[in-house]
Amino acid sequence: MKKTTIAPVAGIGAALFLLSACGAEVGGEGNTATESTSSNENQSITVYSAGPEGLAEDIKTAFEEETGIQVDMFQGTTGKILSRLEAESNNPVADVVVLASVPSMEGLKSEGMLQPYEAQNGELMNPEWSDSDHYYYGYSASALGVAYNTNQVDNPPGQWTDFSDPEWANRVTMPDPTSSGSAVDFLYGLTSTEADGWEWIEGWIDNGLLVAGANKESLDAVITGDRDVVVSAVDYMAYKAKASGEPIEIYYPESGTVISPRAAGVLADATNVSGAQAYIDFLLSDKAQQLVADAYLLPGNEEIALSDRASLSEIPVLPVTWEGAEEKQIDTLNEFTSKLQQ
């Protein structure tokens, strides 16, 4: 399978260049989500959100009902949102940005496109998913595991390396990292924490790894039986499919996997700063965190009850460092596409 190698670029352009192909998936008191709706009747904010679809809409509706602030929401992939922000740089529109990529949020911060805000309940969020200077908060996350078709697999392997064995030849797929930001996170996380990570991936490629489509497409290939297993599977999608009756199960290899957080922040050029801050407060509230859990994602607040999915404490996690990952992920994607071409 031939891929086009991506040349390195820097700054926010790095995140935009990396994720544009993924379009195929300041503190203060008051002005919070709990403020009376009477003072917010004529307020509105614009939110650019990388979903997931359904959850973003549920949060929007609940926020509007609780605060009286109306939300104009644009939903798209992280790549599409970054493209839109760049196109509107001379005439900013959005107040809040929600991305499915911490490296991309780091890019926005480094370019001065976010403003800090010490949000209510910010201290309850997982500190590894959020910015220590309060520029963004990781309000949810997915874990990237192994999903398999239960009609075709009885005993899935326990380690990532096992998928290089002849037994798994031409049976494994993964999302295309040029269509999936989480797949880039997975490749970066695996290869930056495991000394032999690239050797494992080369073994998968040599064993007939299918790389085609974004997260949904790769999972659908397993649901329909075209392939037996998908690695770097976005777990909330698998849990949702299982709950719908599909023959799908998901697990996390014993050596550890990658957590891919979703983060939100107030844009530096926000028109309605108080409304934007209220939205961040709401995202971190127990009500919104429960909506996150109900959508099979991991809440930023680990005290929120989960059902029908693994909790963060039950998932073996690789010690990925996201600081400085934005530009390093360009190199990761280049390396992966190069290996596919060999």
C-alpha positions in Angstrom: 0.0 0.0 0.0 1.5 3.3 -1.1 1.4 6.4 1.0 2.7 10.0 0.5 5.4 11.0 2.9 4.7 14.2 4.8 7.5 16.8 5.1 8.2 18.2 8.5 6.7 21.6 9.3 6.6 23.7 12.6 4.3 25.5 15.0 0.5 25.4 14.7 1.1 24.6 11.0 2.5 21.3 12.2 -0.8 20.3 13.9 -2.8 21.6 11.0 -0.7 19.8 8.4 -0.7 16.6 10.4 -4.4 16.6 11.1 -5.9 18.2 8.0 -5.9 14.8 6.5 -7.9 13.6 9.4 -11.1 15.2 8.0 -12.3 12.1 6.3 -13.4 11.6 11.8 -7.9 33.2 32.9 -9.7 32.7 36.0 -12.4 34.7 37.7 -15.4 34.3 40.0 -18.9 34.3 38.7 -19.8 33.7 35.0 -20.1 30.0 35.7 -22.4 27.2 34.5 -24.4 27.5 37.7 -25.2 31.2 37.4 -28.9 32.1 37.1 -30.3 31.8 33.6 -32.0 35.2 33.8 -28.7 37.1 33.4 -27.8 34.9 30.4 -31.0 35.1 28.3 -29.4 37.1 25.5 -26.0 35.4 25.6 -24.6 33.1 23.1 -21.2 31.4 22.4 -19.6 29.7 19.5 -18.1 26.3 20.1 -15.9 24.3 17.7 -16.1 20.7 18.8 -14.4 17.5 17.7 -17.3 15.5 19.0 -17.9 12.7 19.4 -21.2 13.2 17.6 -24.1 12.6 20.0 -22.1 13.5 23.1 -21.3 17.0 21.9 -25.0 17.6 21.2 -26.1 16.2 24.6 -23.6 18.5 26.3 -24.8 21.5 24.3 -28.4 20.8 25.2 -27.7 20.3 28.9 -25.6 23.5 29.0 -28.2 25.6 27.3 -30.9 24.3 29.7 -28.8 25.0 32.8 -27.3 28.4 31.9 -29.7 29.9 29.4 -26.6 30.6 27.1 -27.2 29.5 23.6 -24.5 27.6 21.8 -23.7 27.8 18.1 -21.8 24.6 17.5 -19.6 23.5 14.6 -18.7 19.8 14.7 -15.8 18.3 12.8 -12.6 16.4 13.1 -9.7 18.0 14.8 -8.1 18.6 11.4 -11.2 20.4 10.1 -11.4 22.6 13.2 -7.8 23.6 12.9 -8.3 24.4 9.3 -11.3 26.6 10.1 -9.4 28.4 12.9 -6.6 29.2 10.5 -9.0 30.4 7.8 -10.7 32.7 10.3 -7.5 34.0 11.9 -8.2 37.6 10.7 -11.8 37.5 11.8 -12.1 35.0 14.7 -15.5 33.5 15.3 -15.2 30.7 18.0 -15.1 31.2 21.7 -14.4 27.6 22.8 -12.4 24.9 21.1 -12.7 21.1 21.9 -10.2 18.9 20.2 -9.5 15.1 20.3 -5.8 15.8 20.4 -3.7 17.1 23.3 -0.7 17.8 21.0 -2.9 20.0 18.9 -4.1 21.9 22.0 -0.4 22.3 22.9 0.1 23.8 19.5 -2.7 26.3 20.0 -1.3 27.2 23.3 2.2 27.7 21.9 0.8 30.0 19.2 -1.0 32.2 21.7 -4.4 31.1 20.5 -5.7 30.0 24.0 -6.2 32.0 27.2 -5.8 30.6 30.7 -8.8 30.0 32.9 -8.9 28.4 36.4 -12.1 26.5 35.9 -14.4 25.2 38.5 -13.6 21.5 39.2 -10.4 21.9 37.2 -8.5 20.3 40.1 -10.7 17.2 39.8 -9.6 16.5 36.2 -6.8 14.0 35.5 -3.7 16.2 35.6 -2.0 14.2 32.9 -4.7 15.2 30.4 -4.8 18.9 31.3 -2.5 21.9 31.1 -0.8 22.9 34.4 -1.1 26.6 33.4 -4.9 26.2 32.9 -5.0 26.8 29.1 -7.0 23.6 28.5 -8.6 20.8 30.4 -8.8 17.1 29.4 -12.5 16.5 30.1 -12.6 13.0 28.6 -10.5 10.3 26.9 -10.6 7.1 25.0 -8.2 4.2 25.4 -6.8 2.6 22.3 -7.1 -1.1 22.5 -7.7 -4.3 20.5 -11.2 -5.0 19.3 -12.1 -8.3 17.8 -15.0 -10.2 16.2 -16.2 -12.7 18.8 -17.6 -15.0 16.1 -14.1 -15.4 14.6 -11.7 -15.1 17.5 -11.9 -17.3 20.7 -8.5 -16.5 22.3 -7.1 -13.1 21.4 -3.4 -12.6 22.1 -2.2 -10.8 25.2 0.7 -8.8 23.7 1.1 -6.4 20.8 4.0 -8.5 19.5 1.7 -11.5 19.0 0.1 -9.9 15.9 3.4 -10.5 14.0 2.9 -14.3 14.4 1.8 -16.3 11.3 -1.4 -17.2 13.0 -2.5 -13.6 12.5 -1.4 -13.1 8.9 -3.9 -11.0 6.9 -6.3 -10.9 9.9 -5.4 -7.5 11.4 -6.4 -3.9 10.5 -5.8 -0.5 12.1 -7.1 3.0 11.4 -5.2 5.0 8.8 -3.2 7.6 10.7 -3.7 10.1 7.8 -7.5 9.8 8.6 -7.3 9.3 12.4 -5.7 11.5 14.9 -6.0 8.8 17.6 -4.1 6.4 15.4 -1.2 9.0 15.2 -1.4 9.2 19.0 -1.2 5.4 19.2 1.8 5.2 16.9 3.6 8.0 18.8 2.8 6.5 22.2 3.8 3.0 21.3 7.1 4.0 19.6 8.1 6.6 22.1 7.7 4.4 25.2 8.7 1.0 23.8 12.2 0.5 22.6 11.1 -2.2 20.1 7.9 -0.4 19.2 8.9 0.1 15.5 10.0 -3.5 15.2 6.5 -4.6 16.4 4.8 -2.4 13.9 7.1 -3.6 11.1 6.1 -7.1 12.1 2.4 -6.3 11.7 3.1 -4.7 8.3 5.0 -7.7 7.1 2.2 -9.9 8.4 -0.4 -8.3 6.1 -1.7 -5.4 8.2 -4.5 -3.6 6.5 -4.4 0.2 6.9 -7.5 1.7 5.4 -10.1 4.2 6.6 -10.7 6.1 9.8 -11.7 4.7 13.2 -15.2 3.8 12.2 -14.2 2.1 9.0 -11.6 0.0 10.6 -14.0 -1.2 13.3 -16.7 -1.9 10.7 -14.2 -4.1 8.9 -14.1 -6.3 12.0 -17.8 -6.1 12.7 -18.6 -7.4 9.2 -15.9 -10.1 9.4 -13.6 -8.8 6.7 -10.9 -8.7 9.3 -10.8 -10.4 12.7 -9.0 -7.8 14.8 -8.4 -4.0 14.8 -5.4 -2.6 16.7 -5.5 1.0 17.9 -9.3 0.6 18.3 -11.0 3.6 19.9 -12.6 1.9 22.8 -15.7 3.9 23.2 -16.8 3.0 19.7 -16.3 -0.7 20.4 -18.2 -0.5 23.7 -21.0 1.3 21.9 -21.1 -1.3 19.1 -21.1 -4.1 21.6 -24.0 -2.5 23.5 -25.9 -2.4 20.1 -25.5 -6.1 19.8 -22.6 -6.4 17.4 -20.2 -9.3 17.9 -17.4 -7.1 19.2 -15.2 -7.3 22.3 -12.3 -5.1 23.3 -9.3 -5.5 25.6 -6.0 -3.8 26.3 -2.7 -5.7 25.9 -0.8 -6.4 29.2 2.2 -4.3 28.3 0.1 -1.2 28.1 -1.7 1.0 25.7 -2.2 4.7 24.8 -4.8 7.0 26.4 -6.0 9.6 23.9 -7.5 12.6 25.8 -10.0 15.1 24.5 -9.4 18.7 25.7 -11.2 22.0 25.8 -10.1 25.6 26.2 -11.1 29.2 25.8 -9.7 30.9 22.7 -7.6 34.0 23.1 -9.9 36.0 20.7 -13.2 34.8 22.3 -15.9 37.4 22.0 -17.9 36.1 25.0 -15.2 35.2 27.5 -17.6 34.8 30.4 -19.9 32.5 28.4 -16.9 30.5 27.2 -15.7 30.1 30.8 -19.1 28.9 31.8 -19.0 26.3 29.1 -15.6 25.0 30.4 -17.0 24.9 33.9 -20.0 22.9 32.7 -17.8 20.4 30.8 -16.0 19.7 34.1 -19.2 19.5 36.2 -20.6 16.2 37.5 -23.5 16.5 35.1 -21.4 16.7 32.0 -18.9 14.2 33.2 -21.7 11.7 33.7 -22.8 12.4 30.1 -19.2 11.5 29.1 -19.4 8.3 31.0 -22.8 7.4 29.5 -21.1 7.7 26.0 -18.6 5.1 27.0 -15.7 7.5 27.2 -13.4 7.9 30.3 -14.4 11.0 32.3 -11.7 13.5 33.3 -13.0 13.1 36.8 -12.2 9.5 37.8 -14.8 9.7 40.6 -17.6 9.5 38.1 -19.3 6.1 38.0 -18.8 4.0 34.9 -20.8 1.0 33.7 -20.2 -1.5 30.9 -16.6 -0.4 30.3 -13.2 -0.6 31.8 -12.2 2.2 34.2 -8.8 3.9 33.9 -7.4 2.0 36.8 -8.2 -1.2 35.0 -6.3 -0.3 31.9 -2.6 -0.9 31.6 -1.3 2.5 30.4 1.9 3.4 28.6 3.8 6.4 30.2 3.4 8.7 27.2 4.7 12.3 27.4 2.6 14.7 25.3 4.8 17.7 25.9 6.5 18.5 22.6 4.6 15.7 20.9 3.1 17.9 18.2 6.1 18.1 15.9 7.4 14.7 16.9 4.2 13.2 15.6 5.0 14.5 12.2 8.2 12.4 12.3 6.1 9.4 13.6 3.7 9.7 10.7 6.6 10.0 8.2 8.2 6.9 9.6 5.1 4.9 9.4 4.2 5.8 5.9 7.8 5.1 4.8 7.6 1.6 6.3 4.3 0.9 4.5 6.0 1.8 1.2 9.0 -0.6 1.7 
